[in-house]
Every structure is written in structure tokens, then in C-alpha cells.
Amino acid sequence: MNERRISNQRKPLQTTVIGSYPFPAWLEFAAQNLNRFGTADVDELQTDAVTAAVQDQLVAGLDVITDGEQTRLDFNLSFYGHLQGIEMESATPRQFGPPAHDQRGKHKIVDQLTASRGLGAVEEFERLKQVVAHIDDCPKLKASVPGPYTLSGRLIPNDRYPDRYAITEALLPIVRQEIVDLIAAGCQELTIDEPSMSCYAHREDPNRFVGIFNRTVAPAIGKTRLSTHLCFGNYKGRAVGLRKYAPMFPYFLQLPVDEIHLEMASREFSEIEIIEEIAQEKDVAVGIVDVKSYYIETVDDIAERVRLCLSYAPAEKLAFAPDCGLSQTARWAAKQKLSNVVAGVEVVRQELGLY
């Protein structure tokens, strides 16, 4: 493994994404009819989908891009397919009515939890590197993995693992190994997604969450640019938790990350003052477009929001992204939102003479 330390320096007012991106319509169709494709066909589908997601991000002009998580069913759902010791459940608790989180089924644990071949994130990153290999001036590449507490949420406790925290402890070394393997693959920007911690910090011990997170990422400290995404859920465009950051801070300032990402646009920039506290110790990525809304934020909207953030934190500490992953947003809207983010940020960069 490369033991050199990774520089935390990056472009002021950087533009980035969280991880996921909408599937093209043809990929949605293919995913529902995989029995009609061979393994080579599926590999081609996945590569083409990543290529399309990358191209959309390049056209938008982002400073940091991802593979759009095009080979996942959701930001974390596909990871369960890599776990041994579980029995996949197809039925969901509620089949009909308005879409919400209780329409996702849970999986039974039938043996010790292991992942002998990893969680698949390394293969995703290798594919992304292949797709962008021909690009001379490629933006930075970012990978993401779900944290063990979030990953534990769809597994049913049993005698071996009697509660969610016991399941989390079993998953922790699995996620930690995936992080180690991503760094070995050359990943220099890595996000740990722990939205469940955000959603339940008001009712659980935030210090316990900090301990879980810190043990998970310990091998990554100083070896990759590490960030975490704190949001309140976006399954089918729905939040699930109490949408307040106050219960998390100052506790989450103990997370050994270089950057914390916050969902702000969908909350009309409520608690925006918290970025001042974060920026004293870390970089802060502000969610500046609402992935749950089909209002397309204008370039002027973005510029105004960037200026608002600058009243609380300096340019060198700020980055901007969508509130959450874009997987639940139509592709046409996602493309326009990202383009306007880049254009709006550039307006302010020019105002400040940042080139």
C-alpha cells in the first residue's frame, strides 16, 4: 500500500457530487430484465452507464466526479449482495400507498456476517479509472462506501447479533477492509456515507456514533482525503429522520475527516450558521441544490447561496454539491442542476478573483 500522506489542499469553492447519479432509462429497463443478458452484456451495460454518468459530470464542469454508482441498486442496497451469512428478503412490509422507507424489506441473518470478496466498491473504482483513462485533464475521482451503522439498518437481529449495534460491530471490520482496499487501489478522495447516524443522533448517543465511525476509518487517516455525508434520507425522495443538525454537534467535529457534507438546500438553509463552527476545524461541503425538488435552481440562485455561505466560512474551506445523491432525481433535472451549480459558483469565483 502507498503510505504517503495525501494533501488536503483543494480548489477554493470546489464543486462536487455526493456519489449517486440517475440511471439512464435503458439501464433501468436492463436492471429489470437481467435474466435476458449474459455476463459480458452486463459488463458492457455497466461500463456504458458509468461512461454516460461521467460524461454528464464533465459537461457540467465539476471539480470532483464519481462513477454515479451506476452498478449499484441504490447508494447502499447492492452491498447486501456481497455479504455472506444473510438470506435476501424480497417481500417488503408495505407494498402499496405513498412511497416511503417502510417499503424496503429487511434481510435475515442466518450465519456469521462476512464478505470474502469485499463489498464491490473497489471494482467500481477500477471501472471508473478505466473509463476516464483517456481524459487528459480529468477532474478528481471520488469513491464512497456506506458506514457500518447505516449498513446494519436492513439486517434483522438474531441470537448471534441481538441488536443493531451488535450487527454494526460485525460489519465494521468488513467496511474497514473495503476502505483499506480502496486506498490500495489509488483512491485519493473517499466519502463514508452515514445518513443513519444523522437521522438518529437525536435519540441515540452521538458519542457512540463517533466511536464507531472513528474505528471504521482509522486505516484511512492521512492516506486519502476523507469526508462524510450527513443527511436525513432520500429513498424515493423522502426524508426519514429529524431534520436538525444541532443534535450532532459539536460531537461530530471529533470525526477524523477532512470534509463534512451537509444537506442545506431542501431545508432552506436552516442552521447555516453551523458551517462556521465546522470550518474552524474542517472543510465543509454545502448542499446547494435540492435533489427532492424539481425546481431548477438558477445560476443567480446558486451565486446568492454561495455568497451566503461565504458570510460564515472562507472560500478555501467551502465546497458545493447537491444535498444528497442524485439517484432519485430525473436525469434531465440532475444535469441542469449540476450545470447551474458550476456556473453559479464560477460567478462568485470571478467576483473574488479566484482563478
N, C-alpha and C positions, 0 to 999 in steps of 0.2 A: 504494500500500500504506500502511496505517496504521502510522506509525513510532513511535507512543507505546510506552513500555515498559509491560509487564504486571506488575502487582503480584503478588508471590509469597505474599501473605498468604492464608491459608485457615483454615477452621474446625479447631480442635484435635480430634484423634481423628476425622478425616474418614472417611466410608465411601464406597467407590468400587468400581468393577469394572475389569477389565483391558481388555476390549473385546468379545470374542465372547460370544454367548448362544445357548442351544439353539434350533434351528429348531422352529416348530410342526410337528406331524405333517403337516398339509396342505401346508406348504411343502416338506417332504421329498418328498412324493408329486409335487408340481408340478415340483420340480427334476429328477426322474427322467423327466418326461414333457413337457418344454418344447416339443417339436415339436407338441403339441396346443394350444398357446396362441399368441395373437397378441401383438404388441409392447405394445399397450395393456393386454392381460391381464397380461403380465409386470410392467409398471409398477405396476399395481394390486396384484398379489401382493406386490411388494417393499414398497410403501408400507404395506400392511396388516400385513406381517410386522414392519416397524420399529415401527409403532404398537403391536403386541402386546408387543414386547420392551420398549419404553419404558414401557408400562402396568405390566408386571411390576416394573420397577425403581422406578417411582413408588409402587406399592403397598408395596414393601419399605421405602421411605423413604430411599433412598440420597442422599448429598450430591452425587455426580457420576454422570452416566449417559452411556451411549453408544447408538449405533443397534443394538447387538447384532451388528454385522457380518452382518446378515441378507441382504445382497445379495452376500456372498462365499461361495465354496465352502468356505473354511477361513480361518484368520487370514491366510494369505498365498497360498493356491493360486490364487485368482482373478486375482491380479495378472499372472500369466504371459499371460493372455488379452489384456492391454493392451500387451504387448511386441511390437514388430516385430523380425524377424531370427531368430525361432525357429520350429521345427517341433514342434507339440504331439505328445507321445507318449501313446498310450492304453494300451500294454502296461506291466505292472509286472514287476519282477524276480521276485517270488514271488507267486503268485496264491492259494495255499491255506495252511492252517495257522493258527496263532495270529496275531492282528493285530499288526502292528509297522511300524516306519518303512520297512523294505525292501519294503513293499507299495505304496509310492508310486513311480510312474515318474519318469523324468527327460526333459527336453526337449533336442533337438539345436539347436545354434546354427548357422544357415545363412547369416547375413549380419550386418551391423553391428547391435548392440543399440540400439534407440531406442524411444521411447514418445511418438509425436507428439501423442497426445490425452491424455497423462497416464496415471496408474495407477488412476483411478476413485475415489480417496479423497475428492476434492473434491465429486464428485456425491453420494457417500454423505453427506457432511456437510451439503450443501444440502438433501437429503431429510430428514435429521434435524431441521434447523432448521424446515422446513415442518411436520413432524409435531407439534412442540412449540410452534408459534407461538401457539396459543390458550391455553397454560398460563400463568397469571398469575405464579405463584411457582415457576418451573421450576428444577430443580437445574442445576448447571453441566454443560455439554456437553463431552465429550472425544472426540477422534478418535485413530486410531492408524494407523501405517504400518509395514511391515517394513523393517528396515535392509538395506543392500545386501549385507552378508555373508550374512545369513540368506537373502535372496532368491536369492543365487548358488548355493545348495546343490542346486537341482534342475536346473541347467543343465550340460550336458556340455561340458567344454573342447574346443577345436579349435585349428587353426593360428593363427587370429587371436587367440584368448583361450586361452593354453596351460595355465592353471591356475585354481584358484578365486579367487585374489587378482586375477588379470587380469580375470576376469568381474566381480568386486566393483567394481573401478575403473571398469568400463564402466557399471555400474548406479548408481554413486554419484551422478553428476550428475542422473540420472533421478529418484532418490528425493529428492535435494535440491530439485529443481524442484517436486516434489509438496508438499514441506514449505512452500516459498515460496507456492505457490498456496493451500494450506490456510490459511495466515496471512492472505492477502489476502481469503479468504472469511469471515474473522472468527473462526477457531478460536483460542480462548484457552487451551486445555489439550490438549496433544499428547503421545502416547506413541510412542516409537520402539521397536519390538519387535526385539530382537536375541538370541533364545534360542540361536542357533548359537554366538554368542560365549561364552555361558555354558557351553555343552556342550563346547566345545573349548579353553577357556582353559588347561586343564591340560596340553595338548600343543602349543599354538601360543603365539606371543609376545603376551602381553596388551598390551604397549605398542603393538604394531602394530594391535591391535583398537581401542585408544583413539584412535590417529591416524585410522583410518578413520571411526570414529563422529564425532569432533570435526569433521572436514572435512564430513561429511554434514549436520550440524545447524548449521553456522556461521551461516547466514542467519536462524536462528530464535532465536538467543540474545538475550534481552531483549525479544522480541516476542510470545512465548507462554509459558505455563507448561509447561516441558519435562520429560518424565520418560522413564525407560526401564524395561522389564520384563525381568528376568534370571531365566530359569527353565531347566529341564532337559528340556523337551519334553513334549508331551501328545497327540501323534497317537494316536487311538484309546485314549486313557487310558494311554499308555505313555511313560515317560521314555526318553531316548536317551543322555544324557551322564553323566559322572561327577558325582554329585550333591553337590558341595562348592563352597562359595563362596571358600574360602581361596585358590585359585589366582588369583582375580580381584582381590583386594585386597592392598595399597592402590592398585593400578594404576587401578581403575575409579573411584576418587574423583576422577580427573582428567577424567571425563566432565562436560561443562558443562551438567548437568541440575539442575533444582530438586528432583527426587524420584527415588529408586531404589526399585523394587519387587522384593521377594524372596519366593521360594517357601519357606514355612516349615512349614505345617500337615502336608503329606504327609511331611515329614522329621522330624516330632515335635519341631519347634523346635530341631533341631540347629544349632549355630553362631549361636544367637540373640544371642550377645554381640556379633556383628558390627554389629548395628544401633547400638550405642553409638558405634562408630567413624564410621559413616556420618552419624549425627545431629549430629556435631560440625561437619559442613560442609553437609549437605543434609537435606531431609525424607526419611523412609523409610516406604514403604508395605509393610506386613507381610501376607503371605498367611496368612489366619487360618482359612480353611476349605479342606479337601482336595477338589479337584474330581475326583480319581481314585477317591474313596471314596463309597459310598452310606450311610455313617454320617452321619446328620444331626446336626451339632454343635448342642448345646442352647444356650439363652441363657446358662446358667451356665457352660458350656464357654467361650463367647466372652468373657464377662466375666473369667473366670480368665486367659485368654490375653492379654487387653488389660492386665490388671494385671502380668503377667509382662513384657510389653514396656515398661511404664512403669518397671520397675526398671532399664532400660537407656537409655531415651530419654524426654525430656519430652513432654507431651501435644501441645504446639504443633508438634512435629516428626513426629508419628505419624499415619499413615493406615492403614486396614484394608480388605482386599479378599479375594476368593478367591485361591488360589495362582496360578491361571492363568486364561485364558479359559474360559468355561463351555460352549463348543460341544460338548464331548464328554460332557457330563453331562445326564441326562434333565431335562426342563423342570420336572417336579414337584419334583425334588430341588433344582434350582437355585433355584427360587422360595423354598423353605423355608430353604435355607442363607442366602440373602441377607436374608430377613426376620429370621432369628436373629442375623446379624451386626449389623444395625442395632439390634435390641433389646438385645443384649449390650453393645454399645458405649454405648448410652444409659444402661444401668445404671451404668457406670463414670463417665460424664459427670455423672450426678446425684450420685454419691459425691464427685466432685471439685468440684461446684458449677459446672460448665461449662455455660452455657446460651447 
